Amino acid sequence: MNQFEQFNKAIQVSEVAKNHYTLKPDTNYFVGNTPHGGYLMAIMHKTLVTVLPHSTAISSSVQYLDRIDDADISIEVEILRISKGTSSGIVKIIQDNRICVTLSGTCSDFEHMKGFDGISTPFPEIFHEYDRNKYVKMNYDKISKGFTPSFIQQLNCEIHPDHAWWERASHENAEARCSAFLEMSGGIPDQFALSFYSDILPPVVCNKYGALGWIPTLTLTTHIRQMPTTNELFVDFQASDINKGYFEQDCNIWDLNENLVASSRQLTRILKSEEKLSK
């Protein structure tokens, strides 16, 4: 089984009643003992388009409310609205009678969309700064053996050499940024892979400050603009505006034909930020 097939198997839900599903999260897509946030988003995204009549979730907003353990989860879908061009719904992940994650999403069909194109986001200049062979495989074993999260091992992830923070001793003049090439062997990424990729990199403040421990994501919004045309994608994550330990992290995802295929924004928190950063 290739990586793309393995990923799609890991998000396959089982119906137990109308608009009610279940799944045992795959530990290959965990961070420590809990499922990765992008993986959970992909599961909910998959469940939403299973219920709604339109094929693609073009906008999804997730609230991460409570920790999920290595056990079965229940997934419920509430239909909010269905029209000719779009449909919307809410998805809840429930474990031990706790609502742990919610997703509100709007779906449509790219093949039927018509309208004007303009105000394009330019392909990032950072893509051209280094030859491809200078990029660094994401591997945190230099920090501590076994430290690389399991979810990142389910794809090829190669990091811009200026953003491989675990490889250098000094973080002086570094940006809160991380750019990378991503690829799952076996196929061109689908919409569910784009949801997974929208939260794929560890918080990029680490490139500026070094390791900061657990940095939880509170909310994540992803917009899918079009489907990719290449197996490999280029992502560019940037963080800004740390305020009381909270910061925003933005991401653009491109295929290698220079098409912007998705974008995301998340609100994230550095725990004990004064203790770690006010030095």
ABEGO torsion letter per residue (X at the ends): XBAAAAAAAAABBBBABBGBBBBBBBAAABBEABBBAAAAAAAAAAAAAAABABABBABBBBBBABBBBBBBBBBBBBBABBBAABBBBBBBBBBGGBBABBBBBBBBBAAABBEBBBGBBBBBAAAAABBAAABBBBBAAAABBGABBAAAAABBBBBBAAABAAABABABGBBBBBBBBBBBBGEBBBAAAAAAAAAABBBAAAAAAEBAEBBBBABBBBBBABBBABABBBBBBBBBGBBGGBBBBBBBBBBAAGBBABBBBBBBBBBGAAAAABX
